[in-house]
Amino acid sequence: MVITHHGGQCFKVSFGDITLVFDPISKAGSLPAVRFGADIALISRRHPDMNGAAEVAFGGKEPFVVSGPGEYEKGGVTIQGFLTKSEYGLGKGQLEATNTVYAVKLEGMTIVHLGALSEPALSVEAREAIDDIDVLFLPVGGDGVLDAAGAAKLATILEPKIIIPMHWSGIGEKGSLERFIKEEGGTSESVDKLTLKKKDTAEKDGAIIVVTP
């Protein structure tokens, strides 16, 4: 599995001949739009910074789009989506919006993408279904999603082997990544892409790996 970061909450996960993308950035977003082909696109929040499924229909690929709670399966990848709340990018008069947390199983690993989650807690249903997280994509930027303190609190509850911070590049509050790392003890690793196998996660315990865009 190879993980690359494309700004905001957008991450591409490649394994074998399959490409999966979380929260692709659309042409109408506040960040540069993505432009690559994906087999599966997962949309956590219906906002231009996160719902660019059209931008990953490219190079002969037409993505299987998942944009809400439920159970899905595609190409050997199993997906569970859980309804949560977000306060990111609200329109006039809006107090909150829906957000979907995704738990994805592939190559013997469980990866969880929290989307634009604004609460440092998950539903009982989600907590019962999500266990033994290998990789957690965790929003840390504040501004409608978890801030550093809230992100650290939820990370403690979920106990992932690897934490990949998101919502700090291009969106989120200035200095949010540094504040989160400090909350977690000040130790992290930075890479431009992350290559992982199941055996690589076995020796990790809450390791923070910053994947730079």
N, C-alpha and C positions, 0 to 999 in steps of 0.2 A: 504494500500500500504506500502510495506517495501522496503527501498532502502539500498543497501550495495555497498561499493566501493572496487574494485579489482585492484587498481593501475592505473596510467595514466589517461585515459578517460573512463575506463571500469566501468560501473555501472549496477548492477542487480536490477531489479524492479519486485517484486513479489506481486501478488494480486489474491486472490482466488486460483484457480488451475493453473493459468497462470504465466509464468516467461518470462520476457522480458529482453534483455541485449543490452546495447549500447556499441559499440566499443570493442568487446571481443578481448583479446590479443592472438595472435597466437603463435605457437611453435617457429616460426622464429623471433619473436619480441625481443626487447631489455629488456623486462620485463618478469617476470614469467608468463607462459601461464595459462589461466583459464581452469578449468575442472569441468563443471557442465552442466546440461541439461537446454535448453531454448526453449520456444515455438516460440519466435520472436527474431531475431537478427538484429540490425540496425547498418550498417557500414557507417561511415561518410567519411572516407579517406581510400583509398586502399593502406594501408601500414601495414606491419606485426604487428605493435603495436596496430592496430585497426581493423583488418579484419579477426579475428580468428573464423569465423563461424563454421569451422570444430570442433573446441574445445568445442563448446556448443551443439554438436550432441552427447548426452550422456544420459545414464540412460533411454533408450527407447524413447527419444525425438529427433525429427528431426526439426530444426528450420525453420520457414518461414523467409527467408533472404531478407532484404531490403537494397539495396546498391546504391541508387541514387535518384534523384528527382522524384516526382510523388505523386499520391494519392493511398493509400492502406488501406485495411481493413482485419482484422483477429481476430476472436474470440471476437468480440465486441470492439476491439481496432481500432481506426481510426488514420491513420498516413499521414502526409503531409511532403514531402521532398523538400527542396529548394536549388538550386545550388549556391554555394559560392566559395571562394578561400582559399587555404592554402599554406603556405610556409614551412610546417613541413616535414622533412625527404626527401628533394628533391634529385633526382639523378643528376649526373654530367650533366651540361648544362641546367638543368631545372630552370626556374625562378619562376614557381608557379604550383600548382596542384589543382585538383578539390576537393571540400569538400561539403558535404551535411548537411544542418541544418535540424533537424527533430522536428516537432511539433506533439505531441502524445496526444490523448484524451482518458482517461480511468477513470472509477470510478467518473465521473463528474468533473475531473480535467484536466488541460492542462499542460503538461510538455514539455519543450523545451530543446533539447540537441544541442549545437552549434558545436560540433565536433572540428576539428582542425582549426577553423576559424582564419584567420590572419588579417582581416579588422574589425575595430570597427564600422561597419555599416552593414545593411541587405538591400536586394533589396526592391523596392517598392512592388513587389508581395508578398514577405515574410512579410513585415510590415503590409500590408493590411489584410493578412490571419491570422497572429498571434496576438492575443489580450488576455488580461486578463490572464497573465501567472502565474500559481500557483507555479511551480518549474522551475528554470532555471539552467541548467548545463553549467557553464561558464568557458572556458579555461583562465588561468591567468599566465601561465608559461613562456611566451616569447619563444624564440628559434623556430620561425616559426609559432607560434600562438599568440594570443593576450597577451600582457604583462599587468602588473598591471594597468597602466594608461589607456590603451585601453579597458581593461575589465571593469574598473569602468565607463568609458564613455558610453559604450554600455549598461551596467546595468541601468544607469540613463535614457537612451532612452527607454528601454524595460519595466521598472517598474515592475519587477516580485515581487511576494509576498515573495518567498524564493529563495536565491541564494546558489547553491552548487558549490564551486570552484573545478576545475579539472585541469589536466595537471600540477600538482605540485609534485605528488608522483611518484618517479622513473624516470620521464622525466620532462623537463622544467628547468628553471634556478634556482639555489640555492637561497632560501629566497623569491621566488616569491609569495608564499602564504601570508607570513607576510607583504610583500609590498602591496599586494592587500587589505588586511584587513585594513592596515593603510590608504590607499587611500579612503576606505569606512567609515572611522571614528573610526576604532580601536575596534569595537565591533563584536564578533562572538561567536558561540557556537560550541562545538565539541562533536560528538557522534560516536559510532562504527557502529550503524545502525539507520536509521531514519524511524519511523513508522508514517504515515500521513493519515488523513482523510480530506475530503473537509473542514469540520468545523475548522480544525486546521490551515488552510492557511488563513482563513477569517480575522484573527486578526494580520496577519503579513504584513509588508511593507518593503520589501528589506532586510529582515533578512538574515544574512550570517550563514549558518550551514555547518561546515566542517565535512564531513563523512570520518572518517579515515579508511584506508585499513587494 
